[in-house]
Amino acid sequence: MIITTTNNIEGKRILEYKGIVFGEVISGIDFIKDFTAGLTNIFGGRSGSYEQELIQARYNAMQEMEKHAYGMGANAVIGVDIDYEVLGQGGNMIMVTASGTAVVTD
């Protein structure tokens, strides 16, 4: 399946629009990751634990979106957008949403 942020796919014609598809993932940050990220915040540098959590959440949201598109009979998703939101009382959860338009191309 082709997944792209553009509204068309070079060399392909869009034959049918199936509809908007979403993939949503809410991921919690555990105490250990939160603690090590806090140390990074104090001493500087990148937070590898948060970065890995974000990468995994984004990957899972994209996979979920692709699964929904496939279920609609699409072979591509165009106009993909990925959004991030921090949730929870302590801001210890992240929501990643991937959305796009499921289409059939030639």
C-alpha positions as CSV (number, residue, x, y, z in Angstrom):
1,M,0.0,0.0,0.0
2,I,1.2,3.5,-0.9
3,I,1.0,6.0,1.9
4,T,1.9,9.6,1.2
5,T,1.5,13.1,2.5
6,T,0.8,14.4,-1.0
7,N,-2.7,14.6,-2.5
8,N,-1.8,12.6,-5.5
9,I,0.7,9.9,-6.5
10,E,3.0,10.6,-9.4
11,G,2.3,8.2,-12.3
12,K,-1.0,6.9,-10.8
13,R,-4.6,7.9,-11.4
14,I,-7.0,8.0,-8.5
15,L,-9.9,5.9,-9.6
16,E,-12.0,6.0,-6.4
17,Y,-12.1,7.8,-3.1
18,K,-13.0,5.4,-0.3
19,G,-13.1,7.9,2.5
20,I,-11.1,9.2,5.5
21,V,-9.2,6.8,7.6
22,F,-7.6,7.2,11.0
23,G,-5.2,5.3,13.1
24,E,-5.0,6.4,16.8
25,V,-2.7,5.2,19.5
26,I,-2.6,6.3,23.1
27,S,0.7,5.4,24.8
28,G,1.5,5.8,28.5
29,I,5.0,6.8,29.7
30,D,6.0,4.6,32.6
31,F,7.8,5.8,35.8
32,I,11.2,4.6,34.6
33,K,11.0,6.4,31.3
34,D,9.7,9.5,33.0
35,F,12.5,9.5,35.6
36,T,15.3,9.1,33.0
37,A,13.7,11.8,30.8
38,G,13.7,14.0,33.9
39,L,17.4,13.4,34.3
40,T,18.0,14.3,30.7
41,N,16.0,17.5,31.2
42,I,18.3,18.4,34.1
43,F,21.6,17.5,32.5
44,G,20.7,18.2,28.9
45,G,20.7,16.0,25.8
46,R,18.1,13.9,24.0
47,S,15.6,11.6,25.7
48,G,16.1,8.3,24.0
49,S,13.3,6.6,26.0
50,Y,10.7,9.3,25.0
51,E,11.9,9.2,21.4
52,Q,11.5,5.5,21.2
53,E,8.0,5.7,22.7
54,L,7.1,8.3,20.1
55,I,8.5,6.4,17.2
56,Q,6.6,3.3,18.2
57,A,3.4,5.1,18.7
58,R,3.7,6.8,15.3
59,Y,4.5,3.5,13.6
60,N,1.4,1.8,15.3
61,A,-0.9,4.7,14.3
62,M,0.3,4.4,10.7
63,Q,-0.2,0.6,10.8
64,E,-3.7,1.1,12.2
65,M,-4.6,3.6,9.5
66,E,-3.3,1.3,6.8
67,K,-5.4,-1.6,8.2
68,H,-8.5,0.5,8.0
69,A,-7.8,1.6,4.4
70,Y,-7.2,-2.0,3.4
71,G,-10.5,-3.0,5.0
72,M,-12.2,-0.4,2.8
73,G,-10.7,-1.9,-0.4
74,A,-8.1,0.9,-0.9
75,N,-4.6,0.4,-2.2
76,A,-3.3,3.8,-1.1
77,V,-3.7,6.6,1.4
78,I,-3.1,10.2,0.3
79,G,-2.9,13.5,2.2
80,V,-1.6,11.8,5.4
81,D,-1.3,14.0,8.5
82,I,0.1,13.0,11.8
83,D,-0.9,14.8,15.0
84,Y,0.4,14.5,18.5
85,E,-1.3,15.3,21.8
86,V,-0.2,15.0,25.4
87,L,-2.9,13.6,27.7
88,G,-3.4,12.7,31.4
89,Q,-3.2,14.6,34.6
90,G,0.6,14.5,34.7
91,G,1.0,14.7,30.9
92,N,2.3,11.1,31.0
93,M,0.4,9.9,28.0
94,I,0.8,10.7,24.4
95,M,-1.9,10.3,21.7
96,V,-0.7,9.9,18.1
97,T,-3.3,10.2,15.3
98,A,-2.6,9.4,11.7
99,S,-5.3,10.4,9.2
100,G,-5.6,10.4,5.4
101,T,-7.9,9.6,2.5
102,A,-8.1,6.0,1.4
103,V,-8.2,5.7,-2.4
104,V,-8.0,3.2,-5.2
105,T,-5.3,3.9,-7.8
106,D,-4.5,2.2,-11.1
